[in-house]
Amino acid sequence: MRIAMIGTGYVGLVSGICFSDFGHDVVCVDKDPAKIEQLNAGHVPIFEPGLEALMTKNVAAGRLSFTLDLASAMKGADAVFIAVGTPTRRGDGHADLRYVYAAAEEVAHLIEDYTVVVTKSTVPVGTNRQVKQIIRKANKAALFDVASNPEFLREGAAIDDFMRPDRVVVGVQNERAADVMAEIYRPLFLRDFPIVTTDLESAEMIKYAANAFLATKITFINEIAALCEKVGADVKEVSKGMGLDGRIGNRFLHAGPGYGGSCFPKDTKALARIGQEHAVPMQITETVIKVNEEIKRGMIEKLLTLCDGSFNGKTIAVLGVTFKPNTDDMRDAPSLTIVPALVGAGAKVIVTDPQGNHEGETLLPGVVWAEDAYKAVQKADLCVLLTEWNEFRALDLNRIARRMNTPRFADLRNVYSEKDLKRAGFESYAFVGR
Ligand code: NAD
């Protein structure tokens, strides 16, 4: 199969590289000349474990290339994937579809033979039909079908998620498009990974329903954690006891500082908006959005208590600013709520993150960057573990405590035990839900 992939962000790049690894001929396109230049020089512009090596292998095999020119990418393509961003639209929470529609318009003029136009971006119900109309309007003679193929990969584990998915979802309107999609995903089909083939609307809905459900699960345990703190229960024990129930499952039951990232915040908002537009309010999702904001703010209160009621003049070390480990993505990360609150209240904030400084330097003004955790905590009054990178999971706590002005620790990911912290000499500490 020949595939054109529009967008070389987290999803487009991973999908394009993995499709080429399946044996397909893939040309990835982006509008950003700097990204294409970097890719052509053999470097991936994002941090995703294993991605650069997989790219190098497939470029060398002649199956993968990168260009700014969509026309050349679409020459002879069986399918063109739209994997551009769908951020939250300012003001109303709706998914901003302008990049998807602009890509559809460009595609329309370049279709020669039969092509399946596949939307991989997360888009509200009805978008694929809209894409179809845009193409039809711009090119009456075009021979094409549309397909919805939402992506479920997680940043930080993207290659494995793409290569070994829980399922692949494909929404189509006819068998011809279904056959092309089946051929593209044949290597997975052969290895018995389930492929859910459905209509366009259901495919679009599956993605939002799945993300809203996961955001709900996280928020549920975060709310339970807040109650655990008041009643003297330990949320880690509670999660364990709950998660062993097969109907509940133990994943996404780790209490923390609130969900963030490039998907959950924007997709929950978009689902709430879709519900409002159809007069079926998504009350659970709307509450989840609200509670998640409160959870994030609750973390600031927790830190304030550790700082004796005032951040002013305190030195606070923050370990980890990306929304989760193994990614450089900072979109809607809890750090973007917590760190500015500390800076704004007069604290000197020293941050360290194995990959976050590239974006963080613009997104977190007023902080000082340190090379590692030990440098960050030098003379600090409080150390906050915000993202559980491996580097921060096995800290020499004695060394951390010794370097600090007042050894206090806020473990917002519940990595350490009370015993660990006490033994290391921390005079006060806090967890989430314990
Ligand atoms: P991203 O912002 O990282 O990348 C989008 C890329 O598309 C950018 O490089 C941009 O320059 C490029 N682009 C935009 N318009 C273009 C055009 N007309 N032609 C060529 N290139 C164009 O976005 P992302 O994180 O990869 O997300 C893409 C979509 O996938 C979103 O809808 C998102 O919700 C969904 N998704 C993301 C994840 C994730 O973990 N990031 C997971 C599942 C689904």
Boltz pocket constraint, residues with backbone or C-beta under 6 A from the ligand:
constraints:
  - pocket:
      binder: B
      contacts: [[A, 6], [A, 7], [A, 8], [A, 9], [A, 10], [A, 11], [A, 12], [A, 29], [A, 30], [A, 31], [A, 32], [A, 35], [A, 83], [A, 84], [A, 85], [A, 86], [A, 99], [A, 102], [A, 103], [A, 106], [A, 120], [A, 121], [A, 122], [A, 123], [A, 151], [A, 152], [A, 153], [A, 154], [A, 155], [A, 262], [A, 263]]
      max_distance: 6.0
